[in-house]
Amino acid sequence: MMQHRNTDPRIGLILFCFFVAGGIVVGRVVYLQFVEGTRLTTLIEQGVQAVIDVQPRRGSIYNNRGQEIALSVLRDSIYARASEVKDPVATARLLAEILDEDDFPTYLRRLRSRKGFVWIKRQISPEESDRLDRFIGDERLAGVERISEYQRVYPHGQLLAHILGFTNIDSTGIEGLERRYDSCLAGKAEQHVVARDARGVKIFREEQIDSIEPTYGCDLVLTIDQEIQYQAEEALRRQVEATDAKGGVAIVADPNTGRILAMANQPAFDPNDFSHFPPESYRNRSITDNYEPGSTFKTILVAAAIEKGIVTPEDRFFCENGRYRFARRTIHDAHPHGELTVSDIIKFSSNIGVTKIAQRLGPEEFFEFIRAFGFGTPTGIDLGAEAQGLLRPQEKWAEIDLATHAFGQGISVTPLQLLMAYCAVANGGKLLRPFVVAEIRDHNGHILEAHYPKVVRRVISERTAQSITKMLEGVVDRRGTGRRAAIPGYRVAGKTGTAQKVEPGGRGYSPTARVASFVGFAPAQTPRLAALVVIDEPQGPQHSKYGGVVAAPVWREIMEMSLRHLGILPTRQEEEAPAKKEPESPQFSGL
């Protein structure tokens, strides 16, 4: 007879527990592997790895002859691992001897920082780097290291400063082209994964970083002619200083393409050391400042009237012997005139004459042409921060505005807007978009983008443009207000302007403050260059503040040099008569 053994129930319980525990372990493994695997892998990598950005070399900027005018160079930057500095006082004293700024308190404060990483000084000079080399191995520099990074350099100092702008210490564009094309110039940093030790300190060798290939920044090739730019800046600077003026602008352009060849501003600054100049000096007044154009705006009115068939150059107007009542105000001329032709109204800059032409044209037609010539809207130049001028809607004009706008008061323009309007006259009637960047290239020199002349619209016919050009030539002859702009051997067309400045707060016009200007082009028969000079608030006797006196000579100096520089030879041989005394500026009582 068989005997049955009783199984110990504890054994079954143990086996059951093993099976349950095994199931839990297997389940957890499956969960961690397939459900949480990606997240945990990321956490592990974050714990032992770090990502650093390797900045590329910022693209260079070239003038129209291919010479670098803004570039990036490698400079040493000094940092410290403060926790590894054994004697902060001794280290700070040595750094004060090595570096140009003897700033012992600042260095000591940084070395005593609780941070693991502190900058001592970035982008030190080559001379400072040489002095640092002499102390390699000195125990006082334990914990002090250096790395190389790019510093933006402008080799010509103040030259072209308002066009180029500048970057901050991290090579981010702040002003000018540097800001406008920042993303293009900067390129794209390359991210690189490096190991970290248990304390979180990044571990990498310099050869790791050198081997990384970031996306380099693009290069810009400008339309700027550096010789013309230099001459424009120098001529403008001398006149602003000589007249103790508040500031000034000089622009030179190709009227047939819209290419800007020079754009000078005063006051100036050095982009290599911009922090030592007042921020208002950074402003590119050529595109940011609005001013009342004065008599230079008379050309716009007459062009509109001729284009619409309202007047001809030979039509005559009675100029009231210097005093004319209009819209309950009195308009004055500098000298009393009887009858003048339209051509002579421009030549002698008669305010009464243009007022009567404006009455014939009417406010609606006048406003239409003001807009067509580009006023009241930005020119679209590739610089950024461009003002649009001040042009009130025509329906909001008062009756007197028809007259004041005709001689350039009550309306504000930028210097570039006015120059481009005169370029339209010079090229036969087409308003062009101005530009300063001719090409964008990659770091190997391949063209990525090329900029070409762009016609915004036709404003006037070629016939009208020719008629206006002939009138503007009369302004520069021996009896005209612009005779000081005449260049021997060349036919010159241009117009003077002298505008009263509005008092601060808009409380009427200043009795003394003026903006003097001259704008024109040459050679008049086949224009190759157009230029504008504006002098803001020249000081001295009233007769010395007018456009024909203070701005026209600067224009002549810049234009004469530019014509010869470009090989545009004289077409006639004649001596100009000595300049006569400039007539006094008109006064506008009650305006």
DAHUUR-V875537 format. One record per run of one state. SS is the DSSP state (~ for helix, > for strand, _ for the rest). FROM is the first residue (numbers start at 1). TO is the last residue. If there is no record, write none. Layout:
ss=SS from=FROM to=TO
ss=SS from=FROM to=TO
//
This chain:
ss=_ from=1 to=8
ss=~ from=9 to=35
ss=_ from=36 to=36
ss=~ from=37 to=48
ss=> from=49 to=54
ss=_ from=55 to=60
ss=> from=61 to=62
ss=_ from=63 to=67
ss=> from=68 to=80
ss=_ from=81 to=81
ss=~ from=82 to=84
ss=_ from=85 to=87
ss=~ from=88 to=98
ss=_ from=99 to=103
ss=~ from=104 to=111
ss=_ from=112 to=117
ss=> from=118 to=121
ss=_ from=122 to=125
ss=~ from=126 to=133
ss=_ from=134 to=138
ss=~ from=139 to=141
ss=_ from=142 to=143
ss=> from=144 to=153
ss=_ from=154 to=160
ss=~ from=161 to=164
ss=_ from=165 to=165
ss=> from=166 to=167
ss=_ from=168 to=172
ss=> from=173 to=175
ss=~ from=176 to=180
ss=_ from=181 to=181
ss=~ from=182 to=186
ss=_ from=187 to=187
ss=> from=188 to=188
ss=_ from=189 to=189
ss=> from=190 to=196
ss=_ from=197 to=201
ss=> from=202 to=203
ss=_ from=204 to=205
ss=~ from=206 to=210
ss=_ from=211 to=214
ss=> from=215 to=215
ss=_ from=216 to=218
ss=> from=219 to=222
ss=_ from=223 to=225
ss=~ from=226 to=242
ss=_ from=243 to=246
ss=> from=247 to=253
ss=_ from=254 to=258
ss=> from=259 to=266
ss=_ from=267 to=270
ss=~ from=271 to=276
ss=_ from=277 to=278
ss=~ from=279 to=282
ss=_ from=283 to=284
ss=~ from=285 to=288
ss=_ from=289 to=290
ss=> from=291 to=291
ss=_ from=292 to=293
ss=~ from=294 to=307
ss=_ from=308 to=315
ss=> from=316 to=318
ss=_ from=319 to=319
ss=~ from=320 to=322
ss=> from=323 to=326
ss=_ from=327 to=328
ss=> from=329 to=332
ss=_ from=333 to=338
ss=> from=339 to=341
ss=~ from=342 to=347
ss=_ from=348 to=350
ss=~ from=351 to=361
ss=_ from=362 to=362
ss=~ from=363 to=372
ss=_ from=373 to=389
ss=> from=390 to=390
ss=_ from=391 to=393
ss=~ from=394 to=396
ss=_ from=397 to=400
ss=~ from=401 to=406
ss=_ from=407 to=411
ss=> from=412 to=413
ss=_ from=414 to=414
ss=~ from=415 to=426
ss=_ from=427 to=429
ss=> from=430 to=432
ss=_ from=433 to=434
ss=> from=435 to=435
ss=_ from=436 to=436
ss=> from=437 to=441
ss=_ from=442 to=446
ss=> from=447 to=450
ss=_ from=451 to=454
ss=> from=455 to=458
ss=_ from=459 to=461
ss=~ from=462 to=475
ss=_ from=476 to=482
ss=~ from=483 to=485
ss=_ from=486 to=491
ss=> from=492 to=502
ss=_ from=503 to=503
ss=~ from=504 to=506
ss=_ from=507 to=508
ss=> from=509 to=522
ss=_ from=523 to=528
ss=> from=529 to=536
ss=_ from=537 to=541
ss=~ from=542 to=544
ss=_ from=545 to=546
ss=~ from=547 to=565
ss=_ from=566 to=591
//
